[in-house]
């Protein structure tokens, strides 16, 4: 058993080294790489410009929850061969850092800030999920940051909507007592 594991691990290490070389040759410091860096930083600059200090703890909790969920689902999808990232910020842990640690959490934190509940949340959530799935994902494919192998964009749409409600529910549950204490 351990011998087979070691063989698989050696292949994995060799593949990672090959990918790092690909990243150094084709991604690092390229215009696309700089675009990813700017997008990552700009997302957070916009967030800090649009939020007040007193709102941030709840929004950060929501954003951190999105980061944990998005990064893990992203890793599963990548490892299962559903999608990949030809253009990346860093070559370790094949994930789209710009999506998992900036675009997704920041956009959903702002959605929650401006449309926290009710029909407004539903409609804003549908618009954001549709925009992310049917506009942003194809643009990122065109830019060669994201590549779909065995995935349907419609699934992304449904998953964004379901996750936003689940994550909002968790945030409301955690902060329910805290909000009462502040009143």
N, C-alpha and C positions, 0 to 999 in steps of 0.2 A: 504494500500500500504506500509506504513512504517513498519507495523508489519511484513509483509512478508519479506521485506528487512532485518530487524533485525534478523529474523530466518535464512536467507541465510548467513548473515554476521557471525552469531554465528557458523554455520557449517564451514564456511571458516576459522575462527580463530582456531577452534578445529583441523581442518585438517592441518593448518600451524604448530600448536604445535606438532602434531603427526609427521609431516615431519621433524621438527627441531630435535625431538628425534631420528628419523631414521638417520638423518645426523650425530648427535653426536655418535650414536652407530655404524654406518657402514662407515662413510666417513671421519670425522674429524681426522687428523693426521695419517690416513692409508697410505700405500705406494702409493695408487692411488691419494690421496689428495696431497701428496708431489710431485708426478709427475705433477699434474696440476699446483701447485705453481711454480715449476721449469720451466715448459713450458711457463707459463705466463711471468715470469721474463726474461727467455732466449730469447723469441721473441723480447722483447724491447731492450735487450742488443745487439742482432744482428742488429736491426734497427739502433741503435746509432753508432755502429761500421761501418756500410756500408753507412752512409749518412754524408754529410757535413752540417755544421751549416747553411750556406746560402740557402741550398735546403729545409730545414725543414719547414719553414712556409707553403709553398704550400703543401708539403707532409702531414703535420699535419692537414691542412684543409681537405685534401682528407681522411685521416685516421679518423678524427672526424666525417666526414659525413658517412663513413662506420660504425663507432660505433653506431651512431644514427639510421641508417637504420637497421643494423644487430640486435641491441638490441631490437628494436621495432618489427621487423618481428619475431624474436626469441620468444618474449613474446606472440605474437599472435598465433604462431604455438603451443607453449606450452599450452596456455589457451584453444585452440581449440582441444587439445588432439591429435595433429598430431605427436608430438614427446615429449620426456622427457629426464631428466638428472639424472640417478641414482647416479652418482658421481659428486659432485659439490664442488666448492671452498667455498661458503657460502650458508646457507640454505634459505636466504631471497631473494625474487624476483627470482623465479625459472628460471634462465637463465644460459647459459654456459659462464661464464665470460671469460674463457680462449679463447673461440672462438670470442665472441663479442668485447672484449676489448684488444685482443692481436693477435691471429693468423690471423683472417680475415683482420683487418685494416693493420697490419704490412705487410702481404704478398701482399696486393693490393697496399700499398704505395711503396713497393720495385718493384712491377711490373711496376707501373707508373714511377718510377725513371729510371729504365733500359729500358723500352719499352713505351715511352710516347705517341706514335701515329702511325698511319698507319698500314701496314701489320704486323709489329713487335708486335704492341699492340694486334692486332687480334689474332695472333698465340699464343703469350704468354698468353693471356686471355683464349683461348681455352684450352691450356695445364694446366694452373692453375685451371680453373673451373673443368676440368675433374679430375685432381688430387685431388682436394678438395671433389668432389662428389663421385667419384668411387674408390678412394684409402683411403683418410683420413677419410671420414665418416664411412666406414666399419671398419677401424682400431679403431676408437673411440667407435664404437658399441661393438667390440670385447673386448675392455678395460673396457666396462661398464660405460663409461662416457656419452654416448649418446644412446638413444633407440628410434627407429622408431615405431610408432603405425599405423598411417594412412597417410603415405607419400611415394612418389616415388623418388628415388635418381635422376632420370632423370630430375625431376622438379628443383632440387637443381642446376644441371648443367646449365640449361637454365636461371634460376634466377640469378646465379652468373654472367653469361655473360651479361645479360641485365642490371643488376645493375652496373656493372663495367663501361659500356658505359655511362649510365645516370649520374653516379657520376663523371666520368671523364669530361663529358660535363659541369656539374655544376661548377667544379673546373676551367675549362678553361674559362668559362663565368665570374666567379668572378675575376680571376687573369688576364684576358685579358687586362684591363686597367692598372693594377699594373705592368705587364710585359712591357708595352709600356713606362710607367713612368721610369722604371729602365734602358731603353735603351739610 
